Amino acid sequence: MSTQINRQVILTSRPTDIPQAEHFDIIETAVPAITEGQVLVRNLYLSVEPAMRGWVSAVANYSEPVALGGVMRSLTVGKVLESRHPDYQCGDIVTGMFGWQDYAAIAGNTVQRKVEDNGLPISTALGVLGINGVTAYFGLLDIAQPKPGDTVVVSTAAGAVGSCVGQLAKLHGCRTVGITGGTEKVRLCQEEFQYDAAIDYRHDNLDEALAKACPNGVDVYFDNTCGPISDAVMKQINVGARITLCGTASITNWDPIPLGPRVQRQLLVNRARMQGFLVFDYAERYGEAIAALTPWIRDNNISYREDILDGIDKAPDAIASLYRGDNLGKRLIRIANEAA
């Protein structure tokens, strides 16, 4: 094992906006040796998240920024090749924050979970049965608490989180309206993700389009974007509306904090609630969400899409590509086959 090469994607400079390929480099190191309590994981798929923009930013965030010269932080799914931890055996499939690299020597107690054989592709452990599905599950059901008959609006509705949110809302008896970008993603929302209505946010008059799609107002808004899209939705909220603030993808720079329409009046008049949501706060309950989501996916009640790039060389540009809207589905990078 020690003669093999471990390719690592490292952060070489600190972006002030969306990280580009130029902010990363790929280096080669030796495959690490493990010590007592550790496992050696051969990564199979690397995840690409919109949140990565915050993970590499120097602006204060919910986690420490990735260090310059450090391996890019990332959730991965991989196979245990060596184990010096009693809970893991060679051949186990595991997920965790193992980083953009071929091999990771990690403490057994930092493994997020062991992936059981459920008849679904291993890659789903990073998407619809991973951070994205779990985010949708708790962000909608715990935070927004939809009721049958509610109108639920979701931004980035064709994305890995938004598409799952919309389908969960339908399963709970709600009317769903998705906001997305482009004709193809509007089609996906309507035909694959079961939205009752879908709006292209580039519409000439977004306020008018929302009012038409939500004739009875908005009871739940799952906000992945912030910015002008959310400003338009806020004008439509009903008394008692619940808003899950999950992402701020439309804001490219938080220094200085951008000024825009104030939401306090709409929240006050409508006695509405807006709550920030981080899925990492639910780490101890991931199993609950995965157990609920799995049969829905197997029974085709929840559809999902994966957008898979091949090769670790695709990683440096993967975040920028995500923000360009190049993907249709959960963005993953495949760096080895499952027989590795």
C-alpha positions as CSV (number, residue, x, y, z in Angstrom):
1,M,0.0,0.0,0.0
2,S,2.8,2.4,0.9
3,T,4.1,2.3,-2.8
4,Q,0.8,3.7,-4.1
5,I,0.1,7.3,-4.7
6,N,-2.5,9.4,-2.9
7,R,-3.7,12.3,-5.0
8,Q,-5.0,15.2,-2.9
9,V,-6.8,18.4,-4.0
10,I,-5.4,21.2,-1.8
11,L,-6.5,24.8,-1.4
12,T,-3.7,27.0,-2.6
13,S,-5.3,30.5,-2.3
14,R,-8.2,32.1,-0.5
15,P,-11.1,33.1,-2.9
16,T,-13.1,36.2,-2.1
17,D,-16.0,35.0,-4.1
18,I,-16.9,31.6,-5.7
19,P,-13.8,29.3,-5.6
20,Q,-12.4,28.7,-9.1
21,A,-10.1,26.0,-10.4
22,E,-7.1,28.4,-9.9
23,H,-7.6,28.3,-6.1
24,F,-6.7,24.6,-6.0
25,D,-3.9,22.3,-6.9
26,I,-3.6,18.5,-7.1
27,I,-0.6,17.0,-5.4
28,E,0.7,13.4,-5.0
29,T,1.7,12.0,-1.6
30,A,2.2,8.6,-0.2
31,V,-0.8,6.6,1.0
32,P,-1.0,7.2,4.8
33,A,-0.3,4.5,7.3
34,I,-2.9,4.0,10.0
35,T,-2.5,3.8,13.8
36,E,-4.5,2.2,16.5
37,G,-8.2,3.3,16.3
38,Q,-8.0,4.4,12.7
39,V,-9.2,3.0,9.4
40,L,-7.8,3.5,5.9
41,V,-10.6,4.5,3.4
42,R,-10.3,4.3,-0.4
43,N,-12.6,7.1,-1.5
44,L,-15.0,6.1,-4.4
45,Y,-17.1,9.3,-4.7
46,L,-16.4,12.9,-3.7
47,S,-19.3,15.2,-3.0
48,V,-19.6,18.8,-4.3
49,E,-21.7,21.1,-2.2
50,P,-22.8,24.8,-2.6
51,A,-21.7,25.2,1.0
52,M,-18.1,24.6,0.0
53,R,-17.9,28.3,-1.0
54,G,-18.3,29.1,2.7
55,W,-15.9,26.4,3.8
56,V,-13.0,28.1,1.9
57,S,-13.9,31.7,2.7
58,A,-12.1,33.8,5.2
59,V,-15.4,35.4,6.2
60,A,-16.8,34.1,9.5
61,N,-18.8,30.9,8.9
62,Y,-20.3,28.0,11.0
63,S,-17.0,26.1,10.6
64,E,-13.3,26.8,10.5
65,P,-12.1,27.6,6.9
66,V,-10.1,25.0,5.1
67,A,-6.5,25.8,5.7
68,L,-4.3,27.0,2.9
69,G,-2.3,24.0,1.8
70,G,-4.9,21.7,3.3
71,V,-6.9,19.0,1.6
72,M,-10.3,20.3,0.5
73,R,-13.0,19.4,3.0
74,S,-15.6,17.1,1.5
75,L,-18.0,14.4,2.3
76,T,-17.0,11.2,0.6
77,V,-18.1,7.6,0.4
78,G,-15.5,4.9,0.2
79,K,-14.3,1.4,1.1
80,V,-12.4,0.4,4.2
81,L,-9.1,-1.1,3.1
82,E,-7.4,-1.5,6.5
83,S,-8.9,-1.3,9.9
84,R,-7.4,-0.9,13.4
85,H,-10.8,-0.1,14.9
86,P,-13.2,-2.8,16.2
87,D,-16.3,-1.3,14.6
88,Y,-15.0,-1.5,11.0
89,Q,-13.8,-4.4,8.8
90,C,-12.1,-4.4,5.5
91,G,-14.7,-4.1,2.7
92,D,-17.1,-1.9,4.8
93,I,-18.6,1.0,2.9
94,V,-18.4,4.2,5.0
95,T,-19.1,7.9,4.6
96,G,-17.6,10.9,6.4
97,M,-15.7,14.1,6.0
98,F,-12.7,12.4,4.4
99,G,-11.7,15.2,1.9
100,W,-10.9,15.4,-1.8
101,Q,-8.3,12.7,-2.0
102,D,-7.9,9.1,-3.0
103,Y,-7.1,7.7,0.5
104,A,-7.9,8.9,4.0
105,A,-6.5,7.7,7.3
106,I,-9.2,8.6,9.8
107,A,-10.2,7.9,13.4
108,G,-13.0,5.4,13.5
109,N,-15.1,7.6,15.7
110,T,-15.2,10.3,13.0
111,V,-16.9,8.0,10.5
112,Q,-20.3,9.4,9.9
113,R,-21.9,6.0,9.2
114,K,-21.5,2.6,7.7
115,V,-23.5,2.3,4.5
116,E,-25.7,-0.8,4.5
117,D,-26.7,-2.6,1.4
118,N,-30.1,-1.3,0.6
119,G,-30.3,-2.1,-3.1
120,L,-29.6,1.5,-4.1
121,P,-26.3,2.8,-5.6
122,I,-23.5,3.6,-3.2
123,S,-23.4,7.1,-4.6
124,T,-26.8,7.9,-3.0
125,A,-25.1,7.9,0.4
126,L,-23.8,11.4,-0.5
127,G,-27.0,12.7,-2.0
128,V,-30.6,11.7,-1.6
129,L,-29.6,9.3,1.3
130,G,-26.8,11.6,2.5
131,I,-26.5,15.2,3.4
132,N,-28.9,16.5,0.8
133,G,-31.8,14.1,1.6
134,V,-31.2,14.6,5.3
135,T,-31.2,18.4,4.9
136,A,-34.5,18.2,3.0
137,Y,-36.1,15.9,5.6
138,F,-35.3,17.8,8.7
139,G,-35.3,21.3,7.1
140,L,-38.9,20.7,5.9
141,L,-40.5,18.4,8.5
142,D,-38.8,19.6,11.7
143,I,-38.3,23.3,10.9
144,A,-41.2,24.2,8.5
145,Q,-43.7,21.7,9.8
146,P,-45.9,21.6,6.7
147,K,-49.6,20.7,7.0
148,P,-51.8,19.0,4.4
149,G,-53.1,21.7,2.0
150,D,-50.2,24.1,2.6
151,T,-48.6,25.8,-0.4
152,V,-44.9,25.1,-0.2
153,V,-42.4,27.1,-2.3
154,V,-38.8,25.9,-2.8
155,S,-35.9,27.8,-4.3
156,T,-33.2,25.9,-6.3
157,A,-36.1,23.4,-6.7
158,A,-34.3,21.1,-9.2
159,G,-31.2,20.8,-7.0
160,A,-30.2,17.9,-4.8
161,V,-31.9,19.4,-1.7
162,G,-34.7,21.3,-3.3
163,S,-36.0,18.4,-5.5
164,C,-36.2,16.2,-2.4
165,V,-38.0,18.9,-0.4
166,G,-40.7,19.3,-3.1
167,Q,-41.3,15.6,-3.2
168,L,-41.5,15.3,0.6
169,A,-44.0,18.1,0.7
170,K,-46.1,16.3,-1.9
171,L,-46.0,13.1,0.2
172,H,-47.3,15.2,3.1
173,G,-50.3,16.5,1.2
174,C,-49.0,19.9,0.2
175,R,-49.2,21.9,-3.0
176,T,-45.7,22.6,-4.3
177,V,-44.2,25.4,-6.3
178,G,-40.6,25.2,-7.4
179,I,-38.3,28.1,-8.4
180,T,-35.4,27.2,-10.6
181,G,-33.2,28.5,-13.5
182,G,-33.7,27.5,-17.1
183,T,-36.2,25.6,-19.3
184,E,-34.7,22.2,-18.7
185,K,-34.8,22.6,-14.9
186,V,-38.4,23.8,-15.0
187,R,-39.2,20.7,-17.0
188,L,-37.4,18.5,-14.4
189,C,-39.4,20.1,-11.6
190,Q,-42.7,19.4,-13.2
191,E,-42.1,16.0,-14.9
192,E,-39.6,14.3,-12.5
193,F,-40.0,16.0,-9.1
194,Q,-43.8,16.3,-9.1
195,Y,-44.1,20.0,-8.5
196,D,-47.5,21.4,-9.1
197,A,-46.0,24.5,-10.7
198,A,-42.4,25.6,-11.6
199,I,-41.1,29.1,-12.2
200,D,-37.9,30.2,-14.0
201,Y,-36.5,32.9,-11.7
202,R,-35.4,34.7,-14.8
203,H,-39.0,35.4,-15.6
204,D,-39.6,39.0,-16.7
205,N,-41.9,39.6,-13.7
206,L,-41.2,37.1,-10.9
207,D,-43.7,38.8,-8.6
208,E,-46.4,38.2,-11.1
209,A,-45.4,34.6,-11.8
210,L,-45.4,33.8,-8.1
211,A,-48.8,35.4,-7.5
212,K,-50.2,33.3,-10.4
213,A,-48.6,30.1,-9.1
214,C,-49.6,30.8,-5.5
215,P,-53.2,32.2,-5.7
216,N,-53.7,31.4,-2.0
217,G,-50.4,32.7,-0.8
218,V,-47.4,30.9,0.6
219,D,-47.5,28.9,3.8
220,V,-44.0,27.4,3.7
221,Y,-40.9,28.7,2.0
222,F,-37.7,26.5,1.9
223,D,-35.1,29.1,1.1
224,N,-31.9,28.0,-0.6
225,T,-30.9,31.2,-2.2
226,C,-31.7,34.4,-0.2
227,G,-31.5,37.6,-2.4
228,P,-34.1,38.7,-5.0
229,I,-35.9,35.3,-5.3
230,S,-36.6,35.3,-1.6
231,D,-37.6,39.0,-1.6
232,A,-40.3,38.1,-4.1
233,V,-41.5,35.1,-2.1
234,M,-41.7,37.1,1.1
235,K,-44.4,39.4,-0.6
236,Q,-46.6,36.3,-0.9
237,I,-46.4,34.8,2.6
238,N,-49.5,34.0,4.6
239,V,-50.3,34.6,8.3
240,G,-48.4,31.9,10.2
241,A,-46.0,31.1,7.4
242,R,-42.9,29.1,8.2
243,I,-39.6,29.8,6.4
244,T,-36.6,27.5,6.5
245,L,-33.4,29.5,5.8
246,C,-31.1,26.7,4.4
247,G,-28.8,28.5,2.0
248,T,-27.8,31.8,0.6
249,A,-26.5,30.8,-2.9
250,S,-27.5,34.0,-4.6
251,I,-25.2,36.2,-2.4
252,T,-21.7,36.0,-3.8
253,N,-20.0,38.2,-1.2
254,W,-20.9,38.8,2.5
255,D,-18.2,41.4,3.1
256,P,-19.6,43.9,3.3
257,I,-23.1,42.5,4.1
258,P,-25.3,43.4,1.2
259,L,-28.3,45.6,1.9
260,G,-31.7,44.8,0.5
261,P,-35.4,44.8,1.3
262,R,-36.1,44.3,5.0
263,V,-38.2,41.3,5.9
264,Q,-39.2,42.3,9.4
265,R,-42.4,44.0,8.5
266,Q,-43.7,40.9,6.5
267,L,-42.7,38.6,9.4
268,L,-44.4,40.9,11.9
269,V,-47.7,41.5,10.0
270,N,-48.1,37.8,9.1
271,R,-46.9,36.5,12.4
272,A,-44.5,34.4,10.4
273,R,-41.4,32.5,11.5
274,M,-38.0,32.3,9.8
275,Q,-35.4,29.9,11.2
276,G,-31.9,29.2,10.1
277,F,-31.0,25.6,9.6
278,L,-27.8,23.6,9.5
279,V,-28.0,19.9,8.9
280,F,-24.9,19.2,11.0
281,D,-27.0,20.1,14.1
282,Y,-29.0,16.9,13.4
283,A,-26.0,14.5,13.2
284,E,-27.4,12.2,15.9
285,R,-30.6,11.9,14.0
286,Y,-29.3,11.1,10.5
287,G,-30.4,7.5,10.8
288,E,-34.0,8.5,11.4
289,A,-34.1,10.5,8.1
290,I,-32.3,7.8,6.1
291,A,-34.7,5.1,7.5
292,A,-37.7,7.2,6.4
293,L,-36.3,8.2,3.0
294,T,-35.1,4.7,1.9
295,P,-38.5,3.1,1.3
296,W,-39.8,6.2,-0.4
297,I,-36.9,6.1,-2.9
298,R,-37.1,2.3,-3.4
299,D,-40.8,2.6,-4.1
300,N,-40.2,5.5,-6.6
301,N,-42.1,8.0,-4.4
302,I,-39.0,10.1,-4.4
303,S,-37.0,10.5,-7.6
304,Y,-33.4,11.8,-7.7
305,R,-30.8,12.8,-10.2
306,E,-27.0,12.5,-10.0
307,D,-24.6,14.5,-12.1
308,I,-21.3,12.5,-12.0
309,L,-17.9,13.7,-13.2
310,D,-15.2,11.2,-13.7
311,G,-11.7,11.7,-12.3
312,I,-10.2,13.7,-9.4
313,D,-8.8,16.2,-12.0
314,K,-12.4,17.4,-12.4
315,A,-12.5,18.6,-8.7
316,P,-10.8,22.0,-8.9
317,D,-13.5,23.4,-11.2
318,A,-16.4,21.5,-9.7
319,I,-17.6,24.2,-7.2
320,A,-17.5,27.0,-9.8
321,S,-19.3,24.7,-12.3
322,L,-22.0,24.1,-9.7
323,Y,-22.6,27.8,-9.3
324,R,-22.6,28.2,-13.1
325,G,-25.6,25.8,-13.1
326,D,-23.8,23.2,-15.3
327,N,-25.2,20.3,-13.3
328,L,-28.5,18.6,-13.5
329,G,-28.8,16.7,-10.2
330,K,-26.5,16.0,-7.3
331,R,-22.9,16.8,-8.3
332,L,-20.4,14.0,-7.5
333,I,-16.9,13.1,-8.6
334,R,-16.2,9.4,-9.2
335,I,-12.5,8.6,-8.5
336,A,-12.5,4.8,-8.3
337,N,-14.9,2.0,-9.1
338,E,-16.5,0.0,-6.3
339,A,-14.2,-3.0,-6.9
340,A,-11.2,-0.9,-5.9
